[in-house]
């Protein structure tokens, strides 16, 4: 599932910065429990919040999604 893969990517990037979920969520202005749900793949996050996360990690949106792709997803005809 794409939300799970994105969550794993976000956790990895946050941990590389040496930040806890609580500290990172405070830094970007998102509720910690909401952010935890994003990392667990339980939230369908908005683009606005993805932008906050990317900026908080000093990344562009495209960099944020590197390595996150849905394998086996149906392709349009």
C-alpha positions in Angstrom: 0.0 0.0 0.0 1.3 3.4 -1.0 0.5 5.0 2.4 2.6 2.4 4.2 5.5 2.9 1.8 5.4 6.6 2.2 5.2 6.3 6.0 8.3 4.1 6.0 10.1 6.7 3.8 9.1 9.5 6.1 10.2 7.6 9.2 13.6 6.9 7.6 14.1 10.5 6.6 13.1 11.8 10.0 15.3 9.4 11.9 18.3 10.4 9.6 17.8 14.0 10.9 17.9 12.7 14.5 14.4 13.9 15.3 11.6 12.2 17.4 8.1 12.2 16.0 7.1 14.7 18.7 9.9 17.1 18.0 9.4 16.9 14.2 5.7 17.3 14.4 6.2 20.4 16.6 8.7 21.8 14.1 6.3 21.5 11.2 3.1 22.4 13.0 1.3 19.1 12.7 -0.2 17.2 15.6 2.1 14.4 16.8 -0.6 11.7 16.9 -1.6 12.7 13.3 2.0 12.5 12.2 2.4 9.1 13.8 -0.6 7.9 11.9 1.1 9.1 8.7 4.3 7.2 9.4 2.2 4.1 10.2 0.4 4.4 6.8 -2.9 4.9 8.5 -3.6 8.5 7.2 -4.4 9.7 3.8 -2.3 12.9 4.1 -3.0 16.1 2.2 -0.6 17.7 -0.2 -0.4 20.7 2.1 0.8 18.6 4.9 3.2 16.7 2.6 4.6 20.1 1.7 5.1 20.9 5.4 6.9 17.6 5.9 9.2 18.1 2.9 10.1 21.6 4.0 10.7 20.3 7.6 13.2 17.7 6.1 14.8 20.3 3.8 13.6 18.4 0.7 11.5 19.1 -2.3 8.3 17.1 -2.8 9.9 15.0 -5.5 12.8 14.1 -3.3 10.3 13.2 -0.5 8.8 10.6 -2.8 12.0 9.0 -4.1 11.8 5.3 -3.8 8.1 5.4 -3.0 6.1 3.7 -5.8 3.1 1.4 -5.9 4.3 -1.9 -7.4 1.6 -3.8 -9.2 -0.7 -0.8 -9.4 -3.2 -0.9 -12.3 -2.1 1.3 -15.2 -4.6 3.2 -17.2 -5.4 1.9 -20.6 
